[in-house]
Structures are given as C-alpha cells and as structure tokens.
Amino acid sequence: MMDKLTVVLLFGGRSSEHSISCATAGGVLAAIDRDRYRVIPVGITREGAFVLEDDDPAKFGLNAAALPEVADNGTRVQWPDSTSNRELTVTDAAGIRSLGTIDLVFPIMHGPYGEDGTIQGMLELLGLPYVGSGVLASALGMDKHFTKIVFQQASLPVAPWRTITADDWAEAPGMAYAALEEFGAPVFVKPARAGSSVGVSRVSSADDMAQAMAVALAEDSKVLIEAGLSGRELEVAVLQGRPGEPTRASVAGEVVVTGRDFYDFEAKYLGGAGIDLLCPAELGPDDLAEMQRMAIRAFDAIDGAGLARVDFFLTATGWVINEINTMPGFTPISMFPSCWLASGYTYPQLIDELIAVALAHARHGS
C-alpha cells in the first residue's frame, strides 16, 4: 500500500477573517481522505503563535453564536530550520517531539498575514511545497486596487473605482464625496486588502460616507470606492492544471440578493436571510463559455496557481469582473466547492486534485 503523504493544514491567523479560516479548516478536516493523507493541523492564534491544533472537524464548525477560534493551548510548532530538511517539531509540557517530515502545506488562510503572500513567502524561504498561489499572485489578489490595474492591462472589464488612503481621507475627504458624485449612488466602500465582505458598506447618500469610510479604514489604510452595478452576481471556480495541462473553470454559481442590501458577511457565513445561492446558475452555453474564458484569463493575469474563485457581474452591457479570490473558503456553504461539486467532483476528490497539482508543479519547478 502506498505510504501516506503528510499534509500540514495551516489555518487561523491574525486577520479579521480568522474564524472563517477555522471554519474552512473544519470543512477540509472532515473531507480529506485519511487513507491517503496524514494530516497535521497547525493553527495560528490571533497573536501569531503557531500551535498544534486538535484534529477535530466538529471543533471548527461555523456557529453564529460562537465562531471557531484558534486558542493558545501552550504548544509551539517549529518549522524546519533550513531547506535541507522538512521535519516539523512541537514543544509542549512534555518537551520537544517530532511530528515527522512534511510533504505539503495547505495554507487555508484568508485575509492579511495569510492570503496576501506573507505565509507563502515564509514557505518559499523554507522550500516547502504548498497549495495555492505564490507570493506575487497572492499579494495582487489580496489588493483590490492593484488587481484592477492588472486586469485593465489584460483588457478585462472592471467596475469604475477610486482609491482613497487614510491620509487622503484625513487631508482631503472631498475626494471620497467627489467619487460618489461622479459614479452616482449607490457606491460600495470597501477595504482594499480584506475579504469575506468584512468592512464593506453600501453608500446611498453623502450622509452615509463618513461612517462607511470609518468602517473600511478600521480594516485597512487603503479603501476603494466602487460604482454600484446593476446585474446578476455570478461566480466561477478555477483549478490549475498539472504542468503542460490547461487551467479549468467550473460551472457558474449565482448569488441572488432578495432581502438585504448586498452579499455581506452575515449572509455569507452566518445564515442571514435574504440571499439564495444557486449552483449551477441558469446561464446559456455561450455566456458560460465566455465567463469561464474570462475567469481563466484573470487567473493567468495575476500569475495564479492552484485555485481561485472569480466573481462577476453580468450587466445589461456585458460582463464585469468584481474580484478574484486566491484562497476561497471551503466551508459547507462556500461557492468554490459547491461549483466543483456541481461540475462532477466530490469534496475529497477536489482536495486530492489541489494537492496533486501543487506537488506536480513543485516537482516541475514551476
């Protein structure tokens, strides 16, 4: 029987999306094939400590009353001391012990200090293969301002926007109000480097701008003001192929907003009413093919690897890319696994594919 691969599942972290990362970990822990993989769950506390976590999917279930958390349990995980070995160790009350040799790291982290290239840079320094995009693509995908610039250079359509820094807001707040006047209400005010709709507000009048900017600036020192678009909200999941194979895109999913202003954090993760998630979406073959083609172009434009979810608006005048997410959620209600399940994968097969693709590219040096 083939030896099991050792996979470090890395989650939690210092960002405001800590709990969503934990919930994603719960989904992967429940679905990963234990006959093929030995899993080492490593959590990162909100203070940045690497701890050996419990291999218990139920501990990280998404519960609105008590969101999952990586607590400091007194353990400390130590990464390999150089690229010459891949041994993981842990220090606890009993002393130092080996956790064995690592084959792959699966960093299912969302937001700053995890999805933005920081963890990827650490893993690159240690020479450890990992699932997902590298330093550059992760950083680009995290920063919505630079994502839009790269997409524009690739002739991909994006919503009109203005970027306002904390200094801009303090010294010339009129810039934000001018963007509202230019685009017309409503606009969306969002942190440039956050996900899961954290810090996002829908602004319908100038009276709402100051509060929206305060909420966004609490998450990031750089804020986007985007023109509100009218149209269908559609998403597609992307999987990188092995070396020499093409990138693939799933069937489309749709977010139908019926009873709230937009697809916010509560609706995404806490079961808030007023949102219906449909997968597969009702979309003609030509529209689906165009959406898939643009999603793959967007993935290639940022030099993506492994996986991504690309979000679109289908407006009366055509497609607009909203954003790309280089480490989408794997919670039970997340669109990325839902789209691939609707495309013919099982949840364990999807995890297998992500691991196999990452290892193939590591061996190929790409």
KEMAR-264692 format. One record per residue (C-alpha): residue number from 1; chain; x, y, z. Coordinates in nm, 3 decimals, always signed. Layout:
! residues N
SITE   seq   mol         x         y         z
SITE   NUM     A         X         Y         Z
...
//
This chain:
! residues 366
SITE   seq   mol         x         y         z
SITE     1     A    +0.000    +0.000    +0.000
SITE     2     A    +0.130    +0.345    -0.089
SITE     3     A    +0.271    +0.549    +0.200
SITE     4     A    +0.052    +0.833    +0.315
SITE     5     A    +0.150    +1.189    +0.229
SITE     6     A    +0.190    +1.420    +0.527
SITE     7     A    -0.010    +1.740    +0.484
SITE     8     A    +0.009    +2.036    +0.722
SITE     9     A    -0.327    +2.210    +0.733
SITE    10     A    -0.248    +2.571    +0.828
SITE    11     A    -0.532    +2.798    +0.943
SITE    12     A    -0.644    +3.079    +1.171
SITE    13     A    -0.412    +3.379    +1.167
SITE    14     A    -0.405    +3.744    +1.262
SITE    15     A    -0.667    +3.878    +1.023
SITE    16     A    -1.032    +3.961    +1.088
SITE    17     A    -1.115    +3.652    +0.882
SITE    18     A    -0.959    +3.425    +1.145
SITE    19     A    -1.285    +3.243    +1.224
SITE    20     A    -1.370    +3.186    +0.858
SITE    21     A    -1.028    +3.028    +0.808
SITE    22     A    -1.101    +2.799    +1.104
SITE    23     A    -1.437    +2.704    +0.954
SITE    24     A    -1.265    +2.627    +0.625
SITE    25     A    -1.023    +2.404    +0.819
SITE    26     A    -1.318    +2.220    +0.967
SITE    27     A    -1.452    +2.150    +0.619
SITE    28     A    -1.119    +2.018    +0.491
SITE    29     A    -1.054    +1.809    +0.803
SITE    30     A    -1.391    +1.642    +0.759
SITE    31     A    -1.345    +1.570    +0.387
SITE    32     A    -0.977    +1.485    +0.335
SITE    33     A    -0.908    +1.118    +0.259
SITE    34     A    -0.738    +0.973    +0.568
SITE    35     A    -0.635    +0.663    +0.374
SITE    36     A    -0.414    +0.882    +0.155
SITE    37     A    -0.302    +1.159    +0.388
SITE    38     A    -0.166    +1.205    +0.739
SITE    39     A    -0.290    +1.546    +0.848
SITE    40     A    -0.116    +1.777    +1.094
SITE    41     A    -0.349    +2.065    +1.192
SITE    42     A    -0.144    +2.375    +1.274
SITE    43     A    -0.340    +2.675    +1.396
SITE    44     A    -0.217    +3.034    +1.414
SITE    45     A    -0.359    +3.234    +1.702
SITE    46     A    -0.474    +3.592    +1.661
SITE    47     A    -0.140    +3.690    +1.819
SITE    48     A    +0.058    +3.492    +1.559
SITE    49     A    +0.162    +3.185    +1.761
SITE    50     A    +0.184    +2.855    +1.570
SITE    51     A    +0.013    +2.586    +1.780
SITE    52     A    -0.064    +2.218    +1.729
SITE    53     A    -0.441    +2.204    +1.699
SITE    54     A    -0.694    +1.925    +1.752
SITE    55     A    -0.774    +1.707    +1.452
SITE    56     A    -1.145    +1.752    +1.515
SITE    57     A    -1.369    +1.891    +1.238
SITE    58     A    -1.656    +1.947    +1.483
SITE    59     A    -1.443    +2.190    +1.685
SITE    60     A    -1.431    +2.427    +1.388
SITE    61     A    -1.794    +2.422    +1.281
SITE    62     A    -1.946    +2.752    +1.170
SITE    63     A    -2.174    +2.860    +1.453
SITE    64     A    -2.312    +3.214    +1.457
SITE    65     A    -2.336    +3.208    +1.837
SITE    66     A    -1.971    +3.105    +1.885
SITE    67     A    -1.742    +3.141    +1.585
SITE    68     A    -1.448    +2.895    +1.580
SITE    69     A    -1.114    +3.014    +1.711
SITE    70     A    -0.753    +2.900    +1.745
SITE    71     A    -0.673    +2.937    +2.115
SITE    72     A    -0.326    +2.941    +2.265
SITE    73     A    -0.304    +2.589    +2.410
SITE    74     A    +0.057    +2.622    +2.520
SITE    75     A    +0.208    +2.424    +2.233
SITE    76     A    +0.452    +2.575    +1.987
SITE    77     A    +0.513    +2.432    +1.641
SITE    78     A    +0.860    +2.483    +1.495
SITE    79     A    +0.914    +2.482    +1.121
SITE    80     A    +1.223    +2.321    +0.962
SITE    81     A    +1.539    +2.517    +1.037
SITE    82     A    +1.657    +2.517    +0.673
SITE    83     A    +1.574    +2.385    +0.328
SITE    84     A    +1.788    +2.077    +0.398
SITE    85     A    +1.510    +1.907    +0.594
SITE    86     A    +1.132    +1.907    +0.620
SITE    87     A    +1.090    +1.797    +0.980
SITE    88     A    +0.819    +1.966    +1.187
SITE    89     A    +0.856    +1.965    +1.565
SITE    90     A    +0.635    +2.073    +1.854
SITE    91     A    +0.719    +2.189    +2.204
SITE    92     A    +0.467    +2.119    +2.479
SITE    93     A    +0.465    +2.039    +2.850
SITE    94     A    +0.642    +1.708    +2.782
SITE    95     A    +0.927    +1.871    +2.589
SITE    96     A    +1.017    +1.869    +2.219
SITE    97     A    +0.896    +1.594    +1.988
SITE    98     A    +0.899    +1.534    +1.615
SITE    99     A    +0.583    +1.550    +1.408
SITE   100     A    +0.759    +1.388    +1.114
SITE   101     A    +0.855    +1.501    +0.768
SITE   102     A    +0.623    +1.732    +0.573
SITE   103     A    +0.526    +1.661    +0.213
SITE   104     A    +0.298    +1.962    +0.160
SITE   105     A    +0.143    +2.261    +0.336
SITE   106     A    -0.220    +2.354    +0.271
SITE   107     A    -0.246    +2.716    +0.392
SITE   108     A    -0.622    +2.769    +0.406
SITE   109     A    -0.593    +3.121    +0.541
SITE   110     A    -0.797    +3.424    +0.450
SITE   111     A    -0.707    +3.791    +0.463
SITE   112     A    -0.385    +3.970    +0.564
SITE   113     A    -0.096    +3.769    +0.707
SITE   114     A    -0.205    +3.459    +0.523
SITE   115     A    -0.371    +3.511    +0.187
SITE   116     A    -0.160    +3.812    +0.090
SITE   117     A    +0.174    +3.646    +0.020
SITE   118     A    +0.319    +3.661    +0.372
SITE   119     A    +0.274    +3.291    +0.459
SITE   120     A    +0.362    +3.199    +0.100
SITE   121     A    +0.691    +3.388    +0.136
SITE   122     A    +0.772    +3.200    +0.456
SITE   123     A    +0.705    +2.865    +0.287
SITE   124     A    +0.917    +2.966    -0.012
SITE   125     A    +1.208    +3.051    +0.220
SITE   126     A    +1.176    +2.707    +0.381
SITE   127     A    +1.148    +2.530    +0.046
SITE   128     A    +0.814    +2.368    +0.139
SITE   129     A    +0.561    +2.286    -0.136
SITE   130     A    +0.218    +2.436    -0.074
SITE   131     A    -0.128    +2.459    -0.225
SITE   132     A    -0.228    +2.780    -0.397
SITE   133     A    -0.081    +3.091    -0.549
SITE   134     A    +0.269    +3.221    -0.485
SITE   135     A    +0.384    +3.547    -0.329
SITE   136     A    +0.307    +3.780    -0.620
SITE   137     A    -0.031    +3.639    -0.718
SITE   138     A    -0.141    +3.620    -0.355
SITE   139     A    -0.043    +3.982    -0.294
SITE   140     A    -0.211    +4.100    -0.614
SITE   141     A    -0.529    +3.906    -0.547
SITE   142     A    -0.548    +4.046    -0.194
SITE   143     A    -0.509    +4.410    -0.300
SITE   144     A    -0.820    +4.507    -0.497
SITE   145     A    -0.659    +4.830    -0.622
SITE   146     A    -0.371    +4.651    -0.792
SITE   147     A    -0.592    +4.364    -0.904
SITE   148     A    -0.799    +4.610    -1.104
SITE   149     A    -0.490    +4.767    -1.259
SITE   150     A    -0.359    +4.427    -1.368
SITE   151     A    -0.699    +4.328    -1.508
SITE   152     A    -0.723    +4.652    -1.703
SITE   153     A    -0.380    +4.584    -1.856
SITE   154     A    -0.512    +4.241    -1.958
SITE   155     A    -0.816    +4.407    -2.124
SITE   156     A    -1.053    +4.260    -1.867
SITE   157     A    -1.351    +4.478    -1.766
SITE   158     A    -1.367    +4.607    -1.407
SITE   159     A    -1.607    +4.837    -1.224
SITE   160     A    -1.509    +5.206    -1.210
SITE   161     A    -1.336    +5.290    -0.882
SITE   162     A    -1.135    +5.541    -0.686
SITE   163     A    -0.877    +5.453    -0.421
SITE   164     A    -0.869    +5.666    -0.107
SITE   165     A    -0.594    +5.627    +0.154
SITE   166     A    -0.625    +5.709    +0.523
SITE   167     A    -0.413    +6.020    +0.462
SITE   168     A    -0.638    +6.121    +0.172
SITE   169     A    -0.945    +6.092    +0.393
SITE   170     A    -0.783    +6.293    +0.673
SITE   171     A    -0.646    +6.568    +0.447
SITE   172     A    -0.889    +6.582    +0.155
SITE   173     A    -1.216    +6.400    +0.235
SITE   174     A    -1.376    +6.572    -0.060
SITE   175     A    -1.212    +6.309    -0.282
SITE   176     A    -1.449    +6.043    -0.146
SITE   177     A    -1.755    +6.261    -0.190
SITE   178     A    -1.642    +6.350    -0.542
SITE   179     A    -1.627    +5.978    -0.626
SITE   180     A    -1.986    +5.938    -0.504
SITE   181     A    -2.095    +6.230    -0.719
SITE   182     A    -1.903    +6.100    -1.021
SITE   183     A    -2.036    +5.743    -1.004
SITE   184     A    -2.381    +5.820    -0.868
SITE   185     A    -2.545    +5.639    -0.578
SITE   186     A    -2.515    +5.373    -0.467
SITE   187     A    -2.144    +5.309    -0.436
SITE   188     A    -1.965    +5.042    -0.237
SITE   189     A    -1.693    +5.139    +0.008
SITE   190     A    -1.456    +4.853    +0.091
SITE   191     A    -1.109    +4.792    +0.234
SITE   192     A    -0.855    +4.729    -0.041
SITE   193     A    -0.698    +4.434    +0.141
SITE   194     A    -0.971    +4.237    +0.316
SITE   195     A    -1.213    +3.966    +0.217
SITE   196     A    -1.537    +3.795    +0.322
SITE   197     A    -1.712    +4.133    +0.280
SITE   198     A    -1.551    +4.250    +0.605
SITE   199     A    -1.563    +4.630    +0.634
SITE   200     A    -1.784    +4.675    +0.325
SITE   201     A    -2.068    +4.929    +0.318
SITE   202     A    -2.328    +5.028    +0.061
SITE   203     A    -2.348    +5.407    +0.044
SITE   204     A    -2.667    +5.561    -0.093
SITE   205     A    -2.610    +5.923    +0.006
SITE   206     A    -2.334    +6.158    +0.116
SITE   207     A    -2.468    +6.133    +0.471
SITE   208     A    -2.351    +5.770    +0.485
SITE   209     A    -1.997    +5.827    +0.357
SITE   210     A    -1.818    +5.918    +0.680
SITE   211     A    -1.945    +5.609    +0.862
SITE   212     A    -1.863    +5.382    +0.566
SITE   213     A    -1.509    +5.520    +0.545
SITE   214     A    -1.460    +5.468    +0.919
SITE   215     A    -1.572    +5.105    +0.892
SITE   216     A    -1.343    +5.036    +0.595
SITE   217     A    -1.043    +5.218    +0.741
SITE   218     A    -1.074    +5.009    +1.058
SITE   219     A    -0.966    +4.715    +0.837
SITE   220     A    -0.711    +4.877    +0.607
SITE   221     A    -0.533    +5.206    +0.542
SITE   222     A    -0.645    +5.197    +0.178
SITE   223     A    -1.009    +5.199    +0.068
SITE   224     A    -1.185    +5.150    -0.263
SITE   225     A    -1.497    +5.336    -0.363
SITE   226     A    -1.663    +5.140    -0.643
SITE   227     A    -1.953    +5.227    -0.867
SITE   228     A    -2.260    +5.020    -0.782
SITE   229     A    -2.352    +4.787    -1.068
SITE   230     A    -2.692    +4.653    -1.158
SITE   231     A    -2.693    +4.295    -1.280
SITE   232     A    -2.661    +3.931    -1.186
SITE   233     A    -2.387    +3.831    -0.940
SITE   234     A    -2.214    +3.521    -1.074
SITE   235     A    -1.908    +3.328    -0.959
SITE   236     A    -1.689    +3.060    -1.114
SITE   237     A    -1.423    +2.838    -0.959
SITE   238     A    -1.083    +2.786    -1.123
SITE   239     A    -0.839    +2.494    -1.092
SITE   240     A    -0.487    +2.499    -1.230
SITE   241     A    -0.385    +2.201    -1.442
SITE   242     A    -0.072    +1.996    -1.395
SITE   243     A    +0.239    +2.112    -1.585
SITE   244     A    +0.152    +2.118    -1.954
SITE   245     A    -0.223    +2.088    -1.889
SITE   246     A    -0.477    +2.371    -1.925
SITE   247     A    -0.641    +2.560    -1.641
SITE   248     A    -1.003    +2.461    -1.588
SITE   249     A    -1.314    +2.654    -1.486
SITE   250     A    -1.626    +2.514    -1.321
SITE   251     A    -1.992    +2.570    -1.391
SITE   252     A    -2.121    +2.904    -1.265
SITE   253     A    -2.285    +2.979    -0.934
SITE   254     A    -2.516    +3.272    -0.869
SITE   255     A    -2.579    +3.490    -0.566
SITE   256     A    -2.940    +3.610    -0.567
SITE   257     A    -2.994    +3.902    -0.331
SITE   258     A    -3.360    +3.924    -0.233
SITE   259     A    -3.392    +4.086    +0.107
SITE   260     A    -3.077    +4.278    +0.201
SITE   261     A    -2.853    +4.547    +0.054
SITE   262     A    -2.574    +4.314    -0.064
SITE   263     A    -2.398    +3.981    -0.004
SITE   264     A    -2.242    +4.074    +0.329
SITE   265     A    -2.053    +3.878    +0.597
SITE   266     A    -2.367    +3.765    +0.780
SITE   267     A    -2.525    +3.635    +0.460
SITE   268     A    -2.205    +3.458    +0.353
SITE   269     A    -2.130    +3.276    +0.673
SITE   270     A    -2.396    +3.314    +0.941
SITE   271     A    -2.708    +3.208    +0.753
SITE   272     A    -2.853    +3.557    +0.721
SITE   273     A    -3.183    +3.578    +0.534
SITE   274     A    -3.232    +3.747    +0.200
SITE   275     A    -2.974    +3.554    -0.003
SITE   276     A    -3.014    +3.250    -0.225
SITE   277     A    -2.709    +3.065    -0.361
SITE   278     A    -2.772    +2.876    -0.684
SITE   279     A    -2.528    +2.628    -0.835
SITE   280     A    -2.531    +2.566    -1.121
SITE   281     A    -2.670    +2.901    -1.230
SITE   282     A    -2.908    +2.926    -1.521
SITE   283     A    -2.676    +3.052    -1.792
SITE   284     A    -2.672    +2.989    -2.165
SITE   285     A    -2.377    +2.793    -2.308
SITE   286     A    -2.228    +3.098    -2.482
SITE   287     A    -2.244    +3.312    -2.167
SITE   288     A    -2.098    +3.031    -1.955
SITE   289     A    -1.813    +2.977    -2.201
SITE   290     A    -1.734    +3.350    -2.204
SITE   291     A    -1.741    +3.367    -1.825
SITE   292     A    -1.509    +3.067    -1.795
SITE   293     A    -1.272    +3.212    -2.054
SITE   294     A    -1.251    +3.545    -1.871
SITE   295     A    -1.202    +3.373    -1.535
SITE   296     A    -0.905    +3.179    -1.669
SITE   297     A    -0.762    +3.497    -1.823
SITE   298     A    -0.797    +3.673    -1.489
SITE   299     A    -0.623    +3.383    -1.314
SITE   300     A    -0.339    +3.394    -1.566
SITE   301     A    -0.316    +3.775    -1.549
SITE   302     A    -0.212    +3.766    -1.182
SITE   303     A    +0.005    +3.457    -1.240
SITE   304     A    -0.228    +3.246    -1.026
SITE   305     A    -0.159    +2.890    -0.915
SITE   306     A    -0.364    +2.612    -0.766
SITE   307     A    -0.709    +2.759    -0.728
SITE   308     A    -0.919    +3.072    -0.730
SITE   309     A    -1.276    +3.195    -0.735
SITE   310     A    -1.357    +3.477    -0.978
SITE   311     A    -1.662    +3.694    -0.913
SITE   312     A    -1.856    +3.869    -1.190
SITE   313     A    -2.148    +4.097    -1.258
SITE   314     A    -2.347    +4.029    -1.572
SITE   315     A    -2.491    +4.372    -1.654
SITE   316     A    -2.707    +4.497    -1.938
SITE   317     A    -2.389    +4.599    -2.121
SITE   318     A    -2.188    +4.282    -2.055
SITE   319     A    -1.950    +4.118    -1.812
SITE   320     A    -1.762    +4.298    -1.534
SITE   321     A    -1.511    +4.124    -1.305
SITE   322     A    -1.566    +4.217    -0.943
SITE   323     A    -1.264    +4.043    -0.787
SITE   324     A    -1.051    +3.729    -0.771
SITE   325     A    -1.004    +3.529    -0.452
SITE   326     A    -0.684    +3.321    -0.446
SITE   327     A    -0.782    +3.116    -0.139
SITE   328     A    -1.160    +3.088    -0.141
SITE   329     A    -1.349    +2.940    +0.151
SITE   330     A    -1.417    +2.568    +0.190
SITE   331     A    -1.699    +2.599    +0.442
SITE   332     A    -2.006    +2.380    +0.378
SITE   333     A    -2.185    +2.674    +0.215
SITE   334     A    -1.890    +2.817    +0.021
SITE   335     A    -1.928    +2.868    -0.352
SITE   336     A    -1.587    +2.728    -0.455
SITE   337     A    -1.651    +2.366    -0.352
SITE   338     A    -2.019    +2.398    -0.449
SITE   339     A    -1.927    +2.491    -0.806
SITE   340     A    -1.686    +2.199    -0.839
SITE   341     A    -1.933    +1.957    -0.681
SITE   342     A    -2.183    +2.070    -0.945
SITE   343     A    -1.909    +2.013    -1.207
SITE   344     A    -1.863    +1.649    -1.112
SITE   345     A    -1.609    +1.642    -0.829
SITE   346     A    -1.667    +1.512    -0.479
SITE   347     A    -1.528    +1.713    -0.190
SITE   348     A    -1.245    +1.459    -0.123
SITE   349     A    -1.162    +1.446    -0.495
SITE   350     A    -1.133    +1.825    -0.504
SITE   351     A    -0.885    +1.820    -0.214
SITE   352     A    -0.693    +1.536    -0.386
SITE   353     A    -0.669    +1.742    -0.704
SITE   354     A    -0.541    +2.053    -0.526
SITE   355     A    -0.271    +1.851    -0.350
SITE   356     A    -0.173    +1.659    -0.666
SITE   357     A    -0.145    +1.978    -0.874
SITE   358     A    +0.066    +2.153    -0.608
SITE   359     A    +0.306    +1.859    -0.581
SITE   360     A    +0.330    +1.821    -0.960
SITE   361     A    +0.429    +2.185    -1.001
SITE   362     A    +0.676    +2.163    -0.710
SITE   363     A    +0.847    +1.867    -0.876
SITE   364     A    +0.844    +2.051    -1.211
SITE   365     A    +0.991    +2.364    -1.053
SITE   366     A    +0.703    +2.580    -1.177
//
